[in-house]
Amino acid sequence: MCKAAGEAAMVNGQQNEDGILTPSPLYISALKYYKNEFHAKLLDTLHDIAGTLTVNAPTFADFEHPDLHDGLETMLATSTLSAEQRLRLFHYLRDTTADAYGGAPYATSQLAGGGQHAQRLVTMRHFDMQHAKSLARRILEPAAAGDSADHAALGGI
């Protein structure tokens, strides 16, 4: 979806009087909206699967402490990953998605260009609703004798 929207933005772009190609605001806004919605859902799912250790995982200083190491090794190790490997994964996940480093790019990408509401407004402003309605009406109306070509052009919908 993201690649298709990016390509559609360029194919449907317009060249200004200086010769600069400007991507279509309709497809750019739809792309930004989709990307932000998908990214948020992806992070929600990822954090749900990882659980509270995303933010509560012990530090490596705790893990290496002689009094704590054996207990943490037992609690964190699985049949496929060592305790240290899991700890590294939790720290990576936190560092890239749930702390100041990970949160800053997330917030920036969510709010760049005015946030989701602004992307929705720009998309709707540039969307040809009358054309979409006419296509829907053509599909819903009983096919007249000459409409079979139109029906086929719409993908047989």
C-alpha positions as CSV (number, residue, x, y, z in Angstrom):
1,M,0.0,0.0,0.0
2,C,2.7,2.5,0.9
3,K,4.7,1.8,-2.2
4,A,1.6,2.0,-4.4
5,A,0.5,5.3,-2.8
6,G,4.0,6.8,-3.3
7,E,4.1,5.8,-6.9
8,A,0.5,7.1,-7.4
9,A,1.5,10.4,-5.9
10,M,4.3,10.8,-8.5
11,V,2.3,9.5,-11.4
12,N,-0.5,11.9,-10.6
13,G,1.8,14.8,-9.6
14,Q,1.8,18.1,-11.4
15,Q,4.6,20.2,-12.8
16,N,4.6,23.8,-11.6
17,E,5.7,26.8,-13.7
18,D,9.3,26.3,-12.6
19,G,9.3,22.8,-13.9
20,I,9.3,21.1,-10.5
21,L,7.2,18.0,-10.1
22,T,4.9,18.2,-7.1
23,P,3.4,14.9,-5.9
24,S,-0.3,14.6,-5.7
25,P,-1.5,15.8,-2.2
26,L,-4.3,13.3,-2.3
27,Y,-2.0,10.3,-2.5
28,I,0.6,11.8,-0.2
29,S,-2.0,12.5,2.5
30,A,-3.5,9.0,2.1
31,L,-0.1,7.5,2.3
32,K,0.8,9.4,5.5
33,Y,-2.6,8.5,7.0
34,Y,-2.2,4.8,6.2
35,K,1.4,4.7,7.4
36,N,0.6,6.3,10.7
37,E,-2.5,4.1,11.4
38,F,-0.6,0.9,10.5
39,H,2.5,1.9,12.5
40,A,0.4,2.6,15.6
41,K,-1.4,-0.8,15.3
42,L,1.9,-2.5,14.7
43,L,3.5,-1.0,17.8
44,D,0.4,-1.9,19.9
45,T,0.6,-5.5,18.8
46,L,4.3,-5.7,19.3
47,H,4.1,-4.2,22.8
48,D,1.2,-6.5,23.6
49,I,3.2,-9.6,22.6
50,A,6.4,-8.4,24.4
51,G,4.5,-7.5,27.5
52,T,5.6,-5.4,30.4
53,L,9.3,-6.4,30.1
54,T,9.4,-4.0,27.2
55,V,9.7,-1.2,29.8
56,N,10.4,-3.3,33.0
57,A,13.3,-5.5,31.8
58,P,16.2,-5.6,34.2
59,T,19.3,-3.6,33.3
60,F,22.4,-5.3,32.2
61,A,24.0,-4.2,35.5
62,D,21.3,-6.1,37.3
63,F,21.7,-9.1,35.0
64,E,25.5,-9.2,35.6
65,H,25.2,-8.7,39.4
66,P,26.4,-11.9,41.1
67,D,23.4,-12.0,43.5
68,L,20.8,-11.6,40.8
69,H,22.3,-13.3,37.7
70,D,21.3,-16.9,38.4
71,G,17.7,-16.0,39.2
72,L,17.3,-13.7,36.2
73,E,19.0,-16.3,34.0
74,T,16.3,-18.9,35.1
75,M,13.4,-16.4,34.7
76,L,14.3,-15.0,31.3
77,A,15.8,-18.0,29.4
78,T,13.5,-19.9,27.1
79,S,14.0,-23.1,25.0
80,T,15.1,-21.0,22.0
81,L,16.7,-17.9,23.5
82,S,19.2,-17.3,26.3
83,A,18.3,-14.9,29.0
84,E,20.9,-12.4,27.6
85,Q,19.4,-12.6,24.1
86,R,15.9,-12.0,25.4
87,L,17.2,-9.1,27.5
88,R,18.9,-7.6,24.5
89,L,15.7,-7.9,22.5
90,F,13.6,-6.2,25.2
91,H,16.2,-3.4,25.5
92,Y,16.2,-2.9,21.7
93,L,12.4,-2.8,21.6
94,R,12.3,-0.3,24.4
95,D,15.1,1.8,22.9
96,T,13.5,2.0,19.5
97,T,9.8,2.2,20.3
98,A,9.0,3.1,24.0
99,D,11.5,5.6,25.3
100,A,12.6,9.1,24.4
101,Y,14.6,7.9,21.4
102,G,11.9,5.7,20.0
103,G,9.0,8.0,21.1
104,A,10.4,11.1,19.4
105,P,10.4,9.7,15.9
106,Y,7.0,8.1,16.5
107,A,5.5,11.4,17.7
108,T,7.2,13.3,14.9
109,S,5.9,11.0,12.2
110,Q,2.4,11.1,13.7
111,L,2.2,14.8,13.9
112,A,4.2,15.9,10.8
113,G,1.9,17.6,8.4
114,G,-0.7,18.3,11.0
115,G,-1.5,14.9,12.4
116,Q,-4.1,12.3,11.3
117,H,-7.0,14.8,11.2
118,A,-5.1,17.1,8.8
119,Q,-4.2,14.1,6.6
120,R,-7.9,13.1,6.5
121,L,-8.9,16.7,5.6
122,V,-6.4,17.0,2.8
123,T,-7.3,13.6,1.4
124,M,-11.0,14.4,1.4
125,R,-10.3,17.9,-0.1
126,H,-8.5,16.3,-3.1
127,F,-10.7,13.2,-3.5
128,D,-13.2,13.4,-6.4
129,M,-16.3,12.4,-4.5
130,Q,-18.6,13.1,-7.4
131,H,-16.7,10.7,-9.6
132,A,-16.8,8.0,-6.9
133,K,-20.5,8.5,-6.5
134,S,-21.1,8.3,-10.2
135,L,-19.1,5.0,-10.4
136,A,-21.2,3.6,-7.5
137,R,-24.4,4.6,-9.1
138,R,-23.4,3.0,-12.4
139,I,-22.7,-0.2,-10.5
140,L,-25.9,-0.1,-8.5
141,E,-28.2,0.7,-11.5
142,P,-29.5,-2.2,-13.6
143,A,-27.2,-2.6,-16.6
144,A,-28.7,-1.1,-19.7
145,A,-27.9,-2.7,-23.1
146,G,-25.0,-0.4,-23.7
147,D,-23.5,-0.5,-20.2
148,S,-21.8,-3.9,-20.5
149,A,-18.5,-2.3,-21.7
150,D,-18.7,0.1,-18.7
151,H,-19.3,-2.8,-16.4
152,A,-16.3,-4.7,-17.8
153,A,-14.1,-1.5,-17.5
154,L,-15.0,-1.4,-13.8
155,G,-13.5,-4.9,-13.3
156,G,-16.8,-6.7,-13.6
157,I,-18.0,-5.3,-10.2
